[in-house]
Amino acid sequence: MGQGKLDGRVAIVTGAAAGIGQAAAIALAAEGADVTLADVADCGDTARRITELGRRTLAVKCDVSNGAEVRSMVDQTLEAFGRLDCAFNNAGTAGVADQVVHEADEDDWDDVLATNLKGVWLCMKYQLPPMLAQGHGSIVNGASAASMIGIANNGAYIASKHGIIGITKTAALEYAAQGVRVNALCPGPTRTAMMARFLPALPDGVPVDESVYANMVPIGRMADPAEIAHSVVWLCTDDSTYMTGHAFVIDGGLLSR
Ligand SMILES: NC(=O)c1ccc[n+]([C@@H]2O[C@H](COP(=O)([O-])OP(=O)(O)OC[C@H]3O[C@@H](n4cnc5c(N)ncnc54)[C@H](O)[C@@H]3O)[C@@H](O)[C@H]2O)c1
């Protein structure tokens, strides 16, 4: 359990069924928050683990690229918990990797941009009004170390993650004087289902081969989702009240090379 720094607060986490979002939702609850879990996938496992921590939770089926569904998800949060203090807009998709720019598929481009970039904007669009009415709030948008650099063969993903930094800085400027902070979180390679897709396949029963990323990262390994979640919690608590408009990189030293 944490130190109760989010006692009485309410959070939304998108993409909370698995990976970084699941770890963040549990970490926010451990710090005292009640948490709405928004995902296209079933969040039952995350909800059960939060209930075990003694916090309230609400699981909502929500496609973050659909404005009506995002609006409903935020409305349901306010009905259930009466307030909204923080949000981790983390839902994302990698799309089809291994496509150079001139061979990329138009449908894949639209899908990746709709989920990763439009989804972050839609979430902020509906989360900001209750935060502004309260006069405080903290939004953390799920970006990537790939927000900072080009990486060959996955242009839609890289473009979407760069775009999140732009909308994050813009929102930070627009709402800083009204008590709402907006930051982006930029993880490096993290051990989740999304990354497993890009790792070399090994025979059945053998853990996926992470050595390609371990060799790339100065710390020598991929991150555990819980290590990313600690930073989400920090950005949501009053320990970070002077932090807004920044892209917070947590990458094991990857971008320092
Ligand atoms: N794993 C990494 O190495 C890494 C690194 C940098 C950034 N990220 C980012 O972190 C975020 C989480 O990734 P992860 O690695 O935990 O992946 P993951 O695949 O384990 O989890 C992603 C979650 O998002 C949900 N989701 C996907 N599309 C959605 C939609 N349209 N609406 C609602 N939910 C949707 C999925 O159902 C899933 O539960 C993503 O935005 C990803 O781009 C991941």
The ligand as an SDF file (V2000), in Angstrom:
LIG
                    3D

 44 48  0  0  0  0  0  0  0  0999 V2000
    5.0970   -1.4050  -23.7030 N   0  0  0  0  0  0  0  0  0  0  0  0
    5.9550   -0.4790  -24.0830 C   0  0  0  0  0  0  0  0  0  0  0  0
    7.1450   -0.7430  -24.2390 O   0  0  0  0  0  0  0  0  0  0  0  0
    5.4930    0.9480  -24.2940 C   0  0  0  0  0  0  0  0  0  0  0  0
    6.4800    1.9240  -24.4600 C   0  0  0  0  0  0  0  0  0  0  0  0
    6.0960    3.2310  -24.6600 C   0  0  0  0  0  0  0  0  0  0  0  0
    4.7490    3.5610  -24.6920 C   0  0  0  0  0  0  0  0  0  0  0  0
    3.8160    2.5850  -24.5320 N   0  0  0  0  0  0  0  0  0  0  0  0
    2.4020    2.9960  -24.5720 C   0  0  0  0  0  0  0  0  0  0  0  0
    1.8000    2.6220  -23.3560 O   0  0  0  0  0  0  0  0  0  0  0  0
    0.4070    2.4160  -23.5830 C   0  0  0  0  0  0  0  0  0  0  0  0
    0.0130    1.0620  -23.0070 C   0  0  0  0  0  0  0  0  0  0  0  0
    0.7050    0.0560  -23.7310 O   0  0  0  0  0  0  0  0  0  0  0  0
    0.9980   -1.3940  -23.1590 P   0  0  0  0  0  0  0  0  0  0  0  0
    2.3850   -1.7180  -23.5360 O   0  0  0  0  0  0  0  0  0  0  0  0
    0.5680   -1.4990  -21.7470 O   0  0  0  0  0  0  0  0  0  0  0  0
    0.0520   -2.2340  -24.1510 O   0  0  0  0  0  0  0  0  0  0  0  0
   -1.0340   -3.3410  -23.9020 P   0  0  0  0  0  0  0  0  0  0  0  0
   -1.3670   -3.8380  -25.2560 O   0  0  0  0  0  0  0  0  0  0  0  0
   -0.5910   -4.3080  -22.8650 O   0  0  0  0  0  0  0  0  0  0  0  0
   -2.2660   -2.5060  -23.3030 O   0  0  0  0  0  0  0  0  0  0  0  0
   -2.9680   -1.5860  -24.0770 C   0  0  0  0  0  0  0  0  0  0  0  0
   -4.4090   -1.5370  -23.5880 C   0  0  0  0  0  0  0  0  0  0  0  0
   -5.1140   -0.5330  -24.3480 O   0  0  0  0  0  0  0  0  0  0  0  0
   -6.3700   -1.0710  -24.7310 C   0  0  0  0  0  0  0  0  0  0  0  0
   -6.8580   -0.4020  -25.9280 N   0  0  0  0  0  0  0  0  0  0  0  0
   -6.3570   -0.4830  -27.1850 C   0  0  0  0  0  0  0  0  0  0  0  0
   -7.0960    0.2480  -28.0330 N   0  0  0  0  0  0  0  0  0  0  0  0
   -8.0790    0.8320  -27.2810 C   0  0  0  0  0  0  0  0  0  0  0  0
   -9.1540    1.6990  -27.5700 C   0  0  0  0  0  0  0  0  0  0  0  0
   -9.3760    2.1490  -28.8280 N   0  0  0  0  0  0  0  0  0  0  0  0
   -9.9460    2.1140  -26.5660 N   0  0  0  0  0  0  0  0  0  0  0  0
   -9.7360    1.6660  -25.2980 C   0  0  0  0  0  0  0  0  0  0  0  0
   -8.7540    0.8220  -24.9630 N   0  0  0  0  0  0  0  0  0  0  0  0
   -7.9380    0.4060  -25.9510 C   0  0  0  0  0  0  0  0  0  0  0  0
   -6.0980   -2.5570  -24.9560 C   0  0  0  0  0  0  0  0  0  0  0  0
   -7.2970   -3.3120  -24.9140 O   0  0  0  0  0  0  0  0  0  0  0  0
   -5.1400   -2.8730  -23.8170 C   0  0  0  0  0  0  0  0  0  0  0  0
   -5.8220   -3.2540  -22.6330 O   0  0  0  0  0  0  0  0  0  0  0  0
    0.1870    2.5500  -25.0900 C   0  0  0  0  0  0  0  0  0  0  0  0
   -0.2830    3.8400  -25.4050 O   0  0  0  0  0  0  0  0  0  0  0  0
    1.5810    2.3560  -25.6540 C   0  0  0  0  0  0  0  0  0  0  0  0
    1.7350    2.9800  -26.9000 O   0  0  0  0  0  0  0  0  0  0  0  0
    4.1470    1.2970  -24.3440 C   0  0  0  0  0  0  0  0  0  0  0  0
  1  2  1  0
  2  3  2  0
  2  4  1  0
  4  5  1  0
  4 44  2  0
  5  6  2  0
  6  7  1  0
  7  8  2  0
  8  9  1  0
  8 44  1  0
  9 10  1  0
  9 42  1  0
 10 11  1  0
 11 12  1  0
 11 40  1  0
 12 13  1  0
 13 14  1  0
 14 15  2  0
 14 16  1  0
 14 17  1  0
 17 18  1  0
 18 19  2  0
 18 20  1  0
 18 21  1  0
 21 22  1  0
 22 23  1  0
 23 24  1  0
 23 38  1  0
 24 25  1  0
 25 26  1  0
 25 36  1  0
 26 27  1  0
 26 35  1  0
 27 28  2  0
 28 29  1  0
 29 30  1  0
 29 35  2  0
 30 31  1  0
 30 32  2  0
 32 33  1  0
 33 34  2  0
 34 35  1  0
 36 37  1  0
 36 38  1  0
 38 39  1  0
 40 41  1  0
 40 42  1  0
 42 43  1  0
M  CHG  2   8   1  16  -1
M  END
$$$$
